Amino acid sequence: MVSLLPATTRTTPRPTRTTPPLPAVAPRRRASGSLPTTRSRRRYVAVVVTLAVLALALAAGLVVWDNPMPAGSDGFWRIAQLRLKNVLVMAIVAFCQAIATVSFQTVTNNRIITPSIMGFESLYVAVQTAAVYFLGAAGIVALTGLPQFVLQIGLMVGLAVALYGWLLSGKHGNLHVMLLIGIVIGGGLGSVSTFMQRLLTPSEFDVLTARLFGSVTKADASYLPVAVPLVLVAGGLLWARARRLNVLALGKDATTSLGLSHRGELVKVLLLVAVLMAVSTALVGPMTFFGFLVATLAYQFADTHDHRHVFPVAVLVGFVVLAGAYFVMNHVFYAQGVVSIIIELVGGTVFLVVILRKGRL
């Protein structure tokens, strides 16, 4: 069969228009860590800066606001010095309650309990009540002074060490049993205190009641040389163990698999928590829900579980809440005696809210 096409005719492909290849774009990687995105880091910095500015403003307001003496006079600076002592006590209490509560909630793996569950405040109330019951109104004076302050701290830490050494040592040591026994001991001390209070005269009961409310004005300046080093050492050690606390938050099995002794770390953290709570309670009195309120707000503001970032926010939130409450109640409503009551009311309300929405926290 002969082809009808001429021999010289060839089919050539039509040139196609090609576009240059697009440059390869590397996939956007998500940074790892407690604050993985730029937005989260900026938000955290904004929260810390805002809280720090509020804390400085409140501290300055508590020192110089409504000072009756002329600015710059000797009387002005004497009053400012007395107020500065109260501001320092607020900072110590905020630091103790914030660091202790966050650490305690981490090692117990529970966000709705506080170190007060171990009976620190019940022991404080029992000691104060027993002093008034056996010595009368003069018992309050007998408990005032640096040796008595150190004795109260020693009693609270001793109670905690006895519980930890007894219930966390041995083959069958159990954290939950320790917490339950702490609740029972706290309830028993509270019952004994109530019984003794019913036998007091009205005047003695009135004097005792004033001591059982948490107040920064009760702290004596002579306590600070002992309280400040204890707080700095215990709080600094907990802050330095922030990475270990991150591991403890994963649970016993994960902690052990990562090479840490869960029981050893648990006892060390609880001992440091006991020192902080003992100093705070002996310094200003019971503040049951203050630590819970601070820890809950700190986790919401920090938006991370890394203790290196939670601790600073918790301390700043604690100082802002405490100093703000005192500033508003003292200089706006002129009701100095109800500050701790208001804090406990707000903290208790937040506690109930968290209990009701526990599954979402």
C-alpha positions as CSV (number, residue, x, y, z in Angstrom):
1,M,0.0,0.0,0.0
2,V,1.5,3.3,-1.1
3,S,1.2,6.3,1.2
4,L,-0.5,9.4,-0.3
5,L,1.6,11.8,1.8
6,P,4.8,13.1,0.3
7,A,8.0,11.6,1.6
8,T,9.2,15.0,2.8
9,T,6.2,15.7,4.9
10,R,6.8,15.1,8.7
11,T,4.6,15.7,11.6
12,T,6.4,17.9,14.2
13,P,4.9,18.5,17.7
14,R,3.5,22.0,18.3
15,P,5.6,24.0,20.7
16,T,3.8,24.2,24.1
17,R,4.0,27.2,26.3
18,T,5.7,26.2,29.6
19,T,5.6,28.2,32.8
20,P,8.6,28.3,35.1
21,P,8.2,26.0,38.2
22,L,7.2,27.7,41.4
23,P,9.8,27.9,44.1
24,A,9.5,25.3,46.7
25,V,8.0,26.7,49.9
26,A,9.0,25.0,53.1
27,P,6.1,24.0,55.3
28,R,5.5,26.3,58.2
29,R,6.6,24.5,61.3
30,R,4.8,24.9,64.6
31,A,7.3,25.6,67.4
32,S,7.3,23.2,70.3
33,G,7.2,24.2,73.9
34,S,4.8,25.6,76.5
35,L,4.2,28.7,74.3
36,P,4.3,27.3,70.8
37,T,3.0,30.2,68.8
38,T,4.0,33.8,68.5
39,R,0.5,34.8,69.5
40,S,0.7,32.8,72.7
41,R,4.1,34.3,73.6
42,R,2.9,37.8,73.0
43,R,-0.2,37.2,75.0
44,Y,1.9,35.8,77.9
45,V,4.2,38.8,77.9
46,A,1.2,41.2,77.8
47,V,-0.3,39.4,80.8
48,V,2.9,39.5,82.8
49,V,3.5,43.2,82.0
50,T,0.0,44.2,82.8
51,L,0.0,42.4,86.1
52,A,3.4,43.8,87.0
53,V,2.2,47.4,86.3
54,L,-0.9,46.8,88.4
55,A,1.2,45.4,91.2
56,L,3.6,48.4,91.2
57,A,0.7,50.8,91.0
58,L,-1.2,49.2,93.9
59,A,2.0,49.0,96.0
60,A,2.7,52.7,95.4
61,G,-1.0,53.5,96.2
62,L,-0.9,51.6,99.5
63,V,2.2,53.4,100.6
64,V,1.4,57.1,99.6
65,W,-2.3,57.3,99.1
66,D,-4.3,59.3,101.7
67,N,-1.2,60.0,103.8
68,P,-2.3,62.7,106.3
69,M,1.1,64.3,106.7
70,P,2.7,66.8,104.2
71,A,4.6,65.1,101.4
72,G,8.3,64.9,102.1
73,S,8.0,65.5,105.9
74,D,9.4,63.2,108.6
75,G,5.8,62.2,109.5
76,F,5.0,61.3,105.9
77,W,8.0,59.0,105.6
78,R,7.3,57.4,109.0
79,I,3.7,56.5,107.9
80,A,5.0,55.4,104.5
81,Q,7.5,53.1,106.3
82,L,4.7,51.5,108.3
83,R,2.7,51.0,105.2
84,L,5.6,49.6,103.4
85,K,5.9,46.8,106.0
86,N,2.3,45.8,105.2
87,V,3.1,45.8,101.5
88,L,6.1,43.5,102.1
89,V,3.9,41.2,104.1
90,M,1.3,41.1,101.3
91,A,4.1,40.2,98.9
92,I,5.3,37.4,101.2
93,V,1.8,36.0,101.6
94,A,1.1,36.2,97.9
95,F,4.4,34.4,97.1
96,C,3.8,31.7,99.7
97,Q,0.2,31.0,98.8
98,A,0.8,31.1,95.0
99,I,3.8,28.8,94.9
100,A,2.6,26.4,97.5
101,T,-0.9,26.0,96.0
102,V,0.3,25.5,92.4
103,S,2.9,23.0,93.5
104,F,0.5,21.1,95.8
105,Q,-2.1,20.8,93.1
106,T,0.5,19.5,90.7
107,V,1.8,16.7,92.9
108,T,-1.7,15.7,94.0
109,N,-2.9,16.0,90.4
110,N,-6.0,17.8,91.5
111,R,-7.0,21.4,90.8
112,I,-9.7,21.8,93.5
113,I,-7.7,21.2,96.7
114,T,-5.3,23.5,98.5
115,P,-2.5,22.8,101.1
116,S,-5.0,23.9,103.8
117,I,-6.4,20.4,103.5
118,M,-3.4,19.1,105.5
119,G,-4.6,20.9,108.7
120,F,-2.2,23.9,108.8
121,E,-5.0,26.4,109.5
122,S,-6.8,24.1,111.9
123,L,-3.6,23.7,113.9
124,Y,-3.2,27.5,114.0
125,V,-6.7,28.0,115.2
126,A,-6.3,25.2,117.8
127,V,-3.1,26.8,119.2
128,Q,-4.7,30.3,119.4
129,T,-7.8,28.9,121.0
130,A,-5.9,26.8,123.5
131,A,-3.8,29.9,124.5
132,V,-6.9,31.9,125.3
133,Y,-8.7,29.0,126.9
134,F,-5.8,28.2,129.4
135,L,-4.4,31.7,129.8
136,G,-7.3,34.0,129.2
137,A,-7.0,37.1,127.1
138,A,-3.4,37.3,128.1
139,G,-2.8,34.2,126.0
140,I,-2.9,36.3,122.9
141,V,0.0,38.4,124.3
142,A,1.8,35.2,125.2
143,L,1.7,34.1,121.6
144,T,3.1,37.4,120.3
145,G,6.8,37.5,119.7
146,L,9.6,36.1,117.6
147,P,10.1,32.9,119.6
148,Q,6.3,32.2,119.5
149,F,6.3,32.8,115.8
150,V,9.1,30.3,115.2
151,L,7.4,27.8,117.5
152,Q,4.1,28.0,115.5
153,I,6.0,27.4,112.3
154,G,7.8,24.5,113.9
155,L,4.6,22.9,115.0
156,M,3.0,23.2,111.5
157,V,6.0,21.9,109.7
158,G,6.4,19.1,112.3
159,L,2.8,18.0,111.8
160,A,3.4,17.9,108.0
161,V,6.7,16.0,108.3
162,A,5.0,13.4,110.6
163,L,2.2,12.9,108.1
164,Y,4.6,12.6,105.2
165,G,7.0,10.3,107.0
166,W,4.3,8.0,108.2
167,L,2.0,7.8,105.3
168,L,4.4,8.1,102.3
169,S,7.1,5.8,103.5
170,G,7.1,2.1,103.3
171,K,5.8,-0.2,100.6
172,H,2.2,0.8,100.8
173,G,2.6,4.6,101.0
174,N,-0.4,6.3,99.4
175,L,-0.9,10.0,98.7
176,H,-4.7,9.8,98.8
177,V,-4.7,8.2,102.2
178,M,-2.4,10.9,103.4
179,L,-4.9,13.6,102.1
180,L,-7.8,11.8,103.8
181,I,-6.0,11.6,107.1
182,G,-5.1,15.3,106.8
183,I,-8.7,16.1,106.4
184,V,-9.6,14.0,109.5
185,I,-6.9,15.6,111.6
186,G,-8.0,19.1,110.5
187,G,-11.6,18.3,111.3
188,G,-10.7,16.9,114.7
189,L,-8.6,20.0,115.6
190,G,-11.5,22.2,114.4
191,S,-13.9,20.3,116.7
192,V,-11.6,20.7,119.7
193,S,-11.2,24.4,119.0
194,T,-15.0,24.9,118.7
195,F,-15.5,23.1,122.1
196,M,-12.9,25.3,123.8
197,Q,-14.4,28.5,122.2
198,R,-17.8,27.7,123.6
199,L,-16.4,27.7,127.1
200,L,-14.8,31.1,126.8
201,T,-16.3,34.3,128.2
202,P,-17.7,36.8,125.7
203,S,-14.7,39.2,126.1
204,E,-12.2,36.4,125.6
205,F,-14.1,35.1,122.6
206,D,-14.1,38.5,121.1
207,V,-10.4,38.8,121.5
208,L,-9.9,35.4,120.0
209,T,-12.1,36.0,117.0
210,A,-10.0,39.0,116.0
211,R,-7.0,36.7,115.8
212,L,-8.7,34.0,113.7
213,F,-9.3,36.2,110.7
214,G,-6.4,36.6,108.3
215,S,-5.0,40.1,108.3
216,V,-1.6,41.6,107.2
217,T,-1.8,44.1,110.1
218,K,-1.2,41.3,112.6
219,A,2.3,40.7,111.2
220,D,5.1,42.1,113.3
221,A,8.1,43.6,111.7
222,S,10.3,41.5,114.0
223,Y,9.0,38.4,112.2
224,L,10.4,39.4,108.8
225,P,14.1,38.5,109.4
226,V,12.9,34.9,109.9
227,A,10.1,34.8,107.4
228,V,11.9,36.3,104.4
229,P,14.8,33.8,104.3
230,L,12.5,30.8,104.8
231,V,10.2,32.0,102.0
232,L,13.1,32.7,99.7
233,V,14.8,29.4,100.3
234,A,11.6,27.2,100.1
235,G,10.1,29.1,97.2
236,G,13.4,29.3,95.3
237,L,13.8,25.6,95.6
238,L,10.3,25.0,94.2
239,W,10.9,27.4,91.4
240,A,14.2,25.7,90.6
241,R,12.3,22.4,90.4
242,A,9.8,23.7,87.9
243,R,10.9,21.2,85.2
244,R,10.6,18.3,87.7
245,L,7.1,19.6,88.6
246,N,6.2,19.4,84.9
247,V,7.2,15.8,84.9
248,L,5.3,15.1,88.2
249,A,2.2,16.5,86.6
250,L,2.3,13.6,84.1
251,G,1.6,11.1,86.8
252,K,3.5,8.4,88.7
253,D,4.0,6.0,85.8
254,A,5.3,8.7,83.5
255,T,7.6,10.2,86.2
256,T,9.1,6.8,86.9
257,S,9.6,5.9,83.3
258,L,11.4,9.2,82.8
259,G,14.0,8.4,85.4
260,L,12.7,10.3,88.5
261,S,11.8,8.9,91.9
262,H,8.2,9.8,92.2
263,R,8.0,9.3,95.9
264,G,11.2,11.1,96.6
265,E,10.2,14.1,94.5
266,L,6.7,14.1,96.1
267,V,8.1,14.2,99.7
268,K,10.5,17.0,98.8
269,V,7.8,19.2,97.2
270,L,5.4,18.6,100.0
271,L,8.0,19.5,102.6
272,L,8.7,22.8,100.8
273,V,5.0,23.5,100.5
274,A,4.6,22.9,104.2
275,V,7.3,25.5,105.0
276,L,5.6,28.1,102.8
277,M,2.1,27.5,104.2
278,A,3.4,27.5,107.8
279,V,5.1,30.8,107.3
280,S,2.1,32.4,105.7
281,T,-0.4,31.1,108.3
282,A,1.8,32.0,111.3
283,L,2.4,35.5,109.8
284,V,-1.1,36.7,108.9
285,G,-3.5,33.9,109.9
286,P,-5.8,31.5,107.9
287,M,-6.7,32.3,104.3
288,T,-8.4,29.1,103.2
289,F,-9.5,30.0,99.6
290,F,-7.0,32.6,98.7
291,G,-4.4,30.2,97.3
292,F,-7.1,28.4,95.4
293,L,-8.3,31.6,93.9
294,V,-4.8,32.7,92.9
295,A,-3.9,29.3,91.3
296,T,-7.1,29.1,89.3
297,L,-6.7,32.6,87.9
298,A,-3.0,32.0,87.2
299,Y,-3.8,29.0,85.0
300,Q,-6.4,30.9,83.1
301,F,-4.2,33.9,82.5
302,A,-1.0,32.0,81.7
303,D,-2.8,29.6,79.4
304,T,0.0,27.0,79.8
305,H,0.9,24.1,82.2
306,D,4.6,24.9,82.3
307,H,5.5,25.9,85.9
308,R,8.2,28.2,84.7
309,H,5.5,30.4,83.3
310,V,2.7,29.7,85.8
311,F,4.7,30.6,88.9
312,P,5.4,34.3,87.9
313,V,1.8,34.8,86.9
314,A,0.5,33.2,90.1
315,V,2.7,35.4,92.3
316,L,1.7,38.6,90.5
317,V,-2.0,37.6,90.5
318,G,-1.8,36.9,94.3
319,F,-0.3,40.3,95.0
320,V,-2.7,42.1,92.8
321,V,-5.7,40.4,94.4
322,L,-4.5,41.0,97.9
323,A,-3.2,44.5,97.5
324,G,-6.2,45.5,95.4
325,A,-8.6,44.2,98.0
326,Y,-6.9,46.1,100.7
327,F,-6.7,49.3,98.7
328,V,-10.4,49.3,97.7
329,M,-11.6,48.3,101.2
330,N,-9.3,50.7,103.1
331,H,-9.4,53.8,100.9
332,V,-12.8,53.5,99.1
333,F,-15.2,51.8,101.6
334,Y,-13.1,52.4,104.8
335,A,-13.7,48.9,106.1
336,Q,-10.4,47.5,107.0
337,G,-11.6,44.5,109.0
338,V,-13.5,42.8,106.2
339,V,-10.8,42.4,103.6
340,S,-10.0,38.8,104.4
341,I,-13.7,38.0,104.6
342,I,-14.3,39.4,101.1
343,I,-11.3,37.5,99.7
344,E,-12.6,34.3,101.3
345,L,-16.1,35.0,99.9
346,V,-14.8,35.5,96.4
347,G,-12.4,32.5,96.6
348,G,-15.2,30.3,97.9
349,T,-17.5,31.4,95.1
350,V,-14.8,30.6,92.5
351,F,-14.3,27.2,94.2
352,L,-18.0,26.4,93.8
353,V,-18.0,27.5,90.2
354,V,-15.0,25.3,89.4
355,I,-16.6,22.3,91.2
356,L,-19.8,22.8,89.0
357,R,-17.8,23.0,85.8
358,K,-15.0,20.6,86.8
359,G,-15.2,18.6,83.6
360,R,-14.3,21.7,81.5
361,L,-11.3,22.9,83.6
